[in-house]
């Protein structure tokens, strides 16, 4: 026997199964209704006021219940744009990379725990039209990053639901309903990045490089002049990996690039470089900054930048990623077309500006400054900069992917040789076109997702560690799930007493 509901035809057995699920989730006993449906008797659909909240929620959540004809009962979803802020310290970039800690993986896991996506959607987010506005490299942070996807419309506070399952260094700052066809990547007109670094990175080789260095007006003017060379459309095949000069996608448009005034913080003098472009390739900005440092220091002539846009291979150094921050993806065309139609809101995020600035100060800028003071990544990297020869190397045998053997002494040359050997071993089909093949790869083990038990065994007594980007902490070698750490600012010191440390001290203890 079958029951007709609207345009669907349900078998009595299947309809009984669906009803049983509703009844099990309900706080009331409705055995009479269930028996009527099992017997194939049509029943008047209860009004919204007569159904309990649990029943309604169960009907909406059951996205995998198949009915005859191949149709499914699905949760009603709408397209949203989510504004994210995150510190990239301890993460292998934005895009998901199985087995490693990434921002995207933590975000999707949080959505799954918040019951916003299904297990299948977490594994394959394309099911819900997931897209990111920009990919960020390992260690790179974002003050404003946008992702778009379809989410249930029956959740009153989507941002709060997601944040409740995220580590404190990743936050959803705002959310907007968008058009049905909105794609945060394709609708993005341009992107603005900034690079924060100590001014001693631009000190001439004739001067002693040290943390007490203060940039002069002459060096600052030379820096601005060198940066201005990048404006316009150029071929940046030398500023990324696995890209040939003849590839049309190597041409990128730089709309603006400049640096601000230097400022002091924690005993160091810092400077911020801002760059705006339509789009960027992997490592492009960091290589632009790295080559600029070489020119400003006097290790290379300024014409190396224009020569790097030619067809020949040039040894371009890549600056550390710790200072790079995605400032904002821009949506001028979308805002002009839909922002004032009376239905959709513009994607300008003005109401979240204060929250973003507070987050940036606490988790992004502080992380960059403290990391440089403690680990000195920029100072260490500058010591390797003179190893580059900055000369044009003719590609041997007409193969543009391989540097000549004389260049094998440089990090990029050695990486090219390793790549050539790897391909020669029969791995031509492996790897991604966006995968970097240079000195930046380093040791990736630090970004692997570590099992909780291994973290607990390795954690020294009296310490606390954040596991894989969640709020699960190891305290004295014991796993704890202290959500209150993020919400109240309290941490467990010895497993017995609660203390309320200064916020910045709390950040230092728990970041990444």
Secondary structure by P-SEA (a helix, b strand, c coil): cccccccccccaaaaaaaaaaaaaaccccaaaaaaaaaacccccccccccccaaaaaaaaaccccccccccccccbbbbbbbbbbbbcccccccccccccccaaaaaaaaaaaacccccccccccccccccccccccccbbbcbbbbbbbcccccccaaaaaaaaccccccccccccccccccccccccbbbbbbbbbccccccccccccccccccaaaaaaaaaaaaccccccccccccccccccccccccccccccccbbbbcccbbbbbbbbbccccccaaaaaaaaaaaaaaacccccaaaaaaaccccccccccccccccccccccaaaaaaccccccccccccccaaaaaaaaaaccaaaaaaaaaaacaaaaaaaaaccccccccccccccccccccccccccaaaaaaaaaaaaaaaccccccccccccccccccccccccccaaaaaaaccccbbbbccccccccccccccccccccccccccccccccccccaaaaaaaccc
